[in-house]
Amino acid sequence: MISGDDSLIRRSKSLRPEVSLSSICSVNPCSQGEMYPDVRNSPSKGKAKQVDAQNWHSHWWDFHPLADHLQRPIAWSNASTIFTPHPSQPLILGRSFPSSKQFLIVSPDQVLNNPAAYEPPNVITVSSNDHWLFAYFPGRDRDGVGCLWQRGHSIDKWTIKDYWACERGAGVVNAVFVGAEREWVTCPDGSTTRLAQYGPLTPVSDPTLLTVTQAHQLNVYFLRTYASAVKSLTCSLVQPCYTAENMSQIAHDPPRGPKTSRLCSVASFGFIFHDRTRLAESVFMVAMRSRRYPLSDTLRTASDTSHDLGLSLDVPPDNQLDERPPLLDWNSYEEEQIIELCEVKLRFDGLCMFIITAPLLPIYHPGPCLTNFVFVSVPGSKSDTSTSPKASPTKDKESQRGQLELPKTYLVASFLDFEEYASLPKSRIVVYSIVRVVPPNGKIPWAARLVGDRSLSPRILTVAVPGSLSTTTKKATVVVAVTNPGGSLARGAVKPKDIPVGNLFTLQLPDLSDDPDCDHPSILAPANRTSNDCPLSIFASPNKLLACAVSMSQTSVYTLPRARIASGSKDLDTLHRLPLAKALTIALQSRRSTADISHILSLPSTPATMLHDTLFGTLTSYEVNVSLGNPNLFSMVDVMGAAVEIYRARARRTQNDDEKERYLMLSRNALNVCSVSACFSAFEDCKESEGYDLEPVWQLISLSTWVVAFLEDLMKECVFLADLADPTPNTNPNTNEMMPKEEPMDDDNPFLRNLLTSPFQEATNQSPHSVSLNTPILLHLVHPLALTNLRAVVAHVSSFHQYLASMTAKRENSQFARDTLLDLVSSSGLDLKVIEDILNSAIPEASAIPGEEVKASFAKGHPVPAQYEQLKKTIRSLTTSSAIDRPRLFIKSSDLVDGFANLSASDRPVGDDPGMDVVTKGRLLTQNPGLLCLRCGGRSQVGGETGRSSPRWKTWERMWTVRCICGGSWMSGNI
């Protein structure tokens, strides 16, 4: 029996047929109740009612949907969108996790015109790049429909690319997109590398979709990069077959139904990592399980013969009923006890694609009801050349080949045996190793060998999903959901709505033993449906940290088992080995969503130190890649973009108002780091040899306006720290605060009272007589990257201001633009050139601070004590020079018009204006809903009609149509 204590679980609310997908909410921690009783022992007669009121029990019929393969499909895209079928209608629901925003995928016209004739989709799959989506709608007494969608810029915009009909008896059983990029993994030293190619290569087609039908056929649908129509290839999986693209075929020729009653009921794809021998290149496996069903002709034959009156009909012998299909014994209408395997080669020879199929020996297993079977692949390892002597590659060729560890492929299958349907089914899981066997005749077939077998009774395995791969140990795992046969109900006046009914376990392959390094999250079910709500389908999140499971009545999100590694380690050199740090590094390298990582870091059960440790470990991996010359597909600004999501998620979960405001300040400043970098790239793209491109002059003025407003907020903080602090050395033991000089002040004066209170003091309930040096916005003055970007963008705004001031406006629009920028700079109270020089001189000192302290400040989002002296020096230089005109900085003309009593030291924080475009920093048009960033919450209208604009500006703006400046995905703003 699987043992182990139950840890925290994360689960969402129910998704019932009458409830929309938005009812799924964030998960809540819960602990397991008492151990379940032995349901095989009946209670005594007198205590039967009392015992039944305190315990719950499962029955065999609760698990029969698993035997009938009544799975509700689910797909979790790399953009963190969960796709599920509608409970009763032929529709697909999409939901952006972890938000409550949901949307519908438009079904084909053939389905929308007659929705009662089609069932909800039984197959849903999404491509690894989130550009393509496929679903199959089974027909009710008619042909089914397969549909292919293409995504737009936002994750909720899907348009139908093509759809086709599939005859009855040839419906789609499983589907998958191929051609994904090579996976990134982390190494023990923190560096990242790519695994070998996984699956067939498709260099000239996007997408390439594989489907297995009930007729034991493999269909390949692909779209050439230069073509507009989808093409298809079809091959048999039960007999050798060869099909090429140049062979005479009709595009979208619907696959024909089978001639017999034997149909494929479930199928699985097994892709193999490529190795240096190139034997596995473009080769993959297809496993199938079949079932026999009665045909209408067969039933009609039985009906006719049962009413035979013995009368001669004078029908010629050739037309007698003997040619009809033979009668089948009713005992044969069941699932076959074999798993069929087929080797498939999908290749491209430079001109056309072709498929070669070769059926293999089937796997016989007496298990009557197969509930799950999945392939798990392990990449091969390279030979260790660090200890081998230098020699000729030719001489060492044979010895090094023997040191290579070839890729491994496992087929994991689970079975249920209901026996006489009088008790709970017996659950068993087996694993087969798919290996190559080289016979003397030169052919290279595959062989399946049983390498693991385990009984889980009295518990029942419901669903399984491949686990994450450990690159250090090359350990393959599979995550299984195991439910209890019974358990105890909560006692007391207040009973919880959900109680634990099982656990998620990580099993090691091939021996199927429990992974001792992983915890066992619990599975929750509503208290009134503890025994009849087992998961039917499960799909892991993009970073394999969470899993979404679907039952007959609800959709739940669970935390997958994770290694038991405590955070807060004092050894900073090992933080990159934390599971969340490695997951964040790989997510940024792969350009995947980090929503599941942020969700775990936002949970109240996650220590606050884990946020710093995760970001610090990711920065360590980034620097290791730089030092080794490895490619980094992300920048430090991308890390800060991920921090925006982490801080905002943490702020939503925390109940403490001070902590909430603190995390919101960190989130705003992290977004400001991204905004400064984006503004710098815009000015760089629009810069010319003698000035700037003036076609997008108003767009550049919008960016300049935001930069000046941000500088004003930053300089105000510097003035607070300089004017309120005593110039004498600080003897306060708390070096995080600077104490002001005690001066008489009229407390009734609202101007002085507001002036001496900074936003950070209000957020942290600090005394107005102490100003903290770890204010997040001050990070721009001490961190080398943030300081360098700020100096560069200030230099651009200063040069742009001087360039417009030196020009003579020839038109009214040009005059307005010139006057607007001149008024903006003059009224700001800032001398941009002086500020640029001071920031430029501070860069060497900021870079001289130890690297560990610099990474710590970036990970924490604010300056650290090691940077305080350099920060004080920079502040002193800014406030004692002519860079700041204090009256103009604090007193604006609008304040004088509004009234003296309404003066304040700070306006709305930069980046919090809901009417500002988060990308272009311009004003949003009310008639255009635009786009909504799911990470930072900002809105934008990039990608729309820009009118007459410079190609340089259009190129820069087009760069943000796929992702926000913080790296988040877009969703339609009207949702």
Buried (B, 14 or more C-beta within 10 A) or exposed (E): EBEBEBBBBBBBBBBEEEBBBBBBEBBBBBEBBEEBBEBEEEEEEEEEEEEEEBBBBBEBEBBBBBBEBEBBBBBBBBBBBBBBBBBEBBBBBBBBBBBBBBBBBBBBEBBEEEBEBBBBBBBBBBBBBBBBBBBBBBBEEEBBBBBBBBBBBBBBBBEBBBBBBBBEBBBBBBBBBBBBEBBBBBBEEBBBBBBBBBBBBBEBBBBBBBBBBBBBBBBBBBBBEEEEEBBBBBBBBBEEBEBBBEEEBEEBEBBBBBEBBBBBBBBBBBBBBBBEEEBBBBBBBBBBBBBBBBBEEBEEBEEEEEEEEEEEEEEEEEEEEEEEBEEBEEEEEEBBBBBBBBBBBBBBEEEBBBBBBBBBEBBEBEBBBBBBBBBBBBBBEEBEEEEEEEEEEEEBEEEBEEEEEBBBBBBBBBBBBBEEEEBBBBBBBBBBBBEBEEEEEEEEEBEBEEBBEBEBBBBBBBBBBBBBBBBEEEBBBBBBBBBBBBBBBBEEEEEBBBBBBBBBBBBBBBEBEBBEBBBBBBBBBBBEBBBBBBBBBBBBBBBBBBBBBBBBBBBBBBBBBBBEEEBEBEEBEBBBBBBBBBBBBBBBBBBBBBBBBBBBBBBEEBEEEBBBBBBBBBBBBBBBBEEEEBEBEBBBBBBBBBBBBBBBBBBEBBEEEEBBBBBBBBBBBBBBBBBBBBBBBBBEBBBEEEBBBBBBBBBBBBBBBBBBBBBBBBBBBBBBBBBBBEEEEBEEEEEBBBBBEEEEEEEEEBBEBBBBBBBBBEBBEBEBBBBBBBBBBBBBBBBBBBBBBBBBBBBBBBBBBBBBEEEEEEEEEBEBBBEBBEEBBEBBBBBBBBBBBBBBEBBEBBBEBEEEBBBBBBBBBBBBEBBBBBBBBBBBBBBEEEBBBEEBBBBBEEBEEEEEEEBEBBBEBBBEBEEBBBBBBBEBEEEEBBBBBBBBBBBBBBBEEBEEBBEBBBEBBEBBBEBBBBBBBBBBBEE
